[in-house]
Amino acid sequence: MYESDVTRFLRELKAQRPQIAEEQRRGRALWWDKALDPEIQERFRESKVPQQPYVYQTKG
């Protein structure tokens, strides 16, 4: 059965470093899995400036 180089690399990496899955989970929790503050999100929506259709076109 065919196995790509990338698949083989990942399988071997996980075999050599079994803790890598836990490190990935901790990294994701650190950077991505955050509770969002609804007030801050609302302020972001209110302060958004509409963008013109073609951003490089001058208004002159």
C-alpha positions in Angstrom: 0.0 0.0 0.0 1.3 3.5 -0.9 2.4 5.8 1.8 3.5 9.3 1.0 6.7 10.8 2.3 4.8 13.3 4.5 2.6 10.6 6.0 5.7 8.5 6.7 7.5 11.5 8.3 4.5 12.3 10.6 4.1 8.7 11.6 7.9 8.4 12.5 7.9 11.8 14.2 4.9 10.7 16.4 6.7 7.4 17.2 9.9 9.2 18.2 8.1 11.9 20.2 4.9 10.6 21.7 4.4 13.7 23.7 4.0 15.8 20.6 0.2 15.5 20.6 0.0 16.9 24.2 2.3 19.7 23.2 0.0 20.6 20.2 -3.0 20.7 22.5 -1.2 23.0 25.0 -0.1 25.2 22.2 -3.6 25.5 20.8 -5.0 26.3 24.2 -2.4 29.0 24.7 -3.0 30.8 21.4 -6.4 29.9 20.0 -8.8 28.4 22.6 -9.8 31.7 24.3 -13.1 32.9 25.7 -14.1 36.0 23.7 -15.4 39.1 25.5 -18.7 40.1 23.9 -18.2 43.8 24.7 -14.8 43.9 23.0 -16.2 42.0 20.0 -19.1 44.6 19.7 -16.6 47.5 19.9 -14.6 45.8 17.0 -17.8 45.6 14.9 -18.8 49.2 15.6 -15.3 50.6 14.8 -15.0 48.7 11.4 -14.6 51.1 8.5 -16.1 50.0 5.2 -13.6 49.3 2.5 -14.0 50.5 -1.1 -14.4 47.8 -3.7 -11.0 48.3 -5.2 -8.6 49.3 -2.5 -5.9 50.6 -4.8 -8.2 53.0 -6.7 -7.8 56.7 -5.7 -11.0 58.7 -5.0 -10.0 61.5 -7.3 
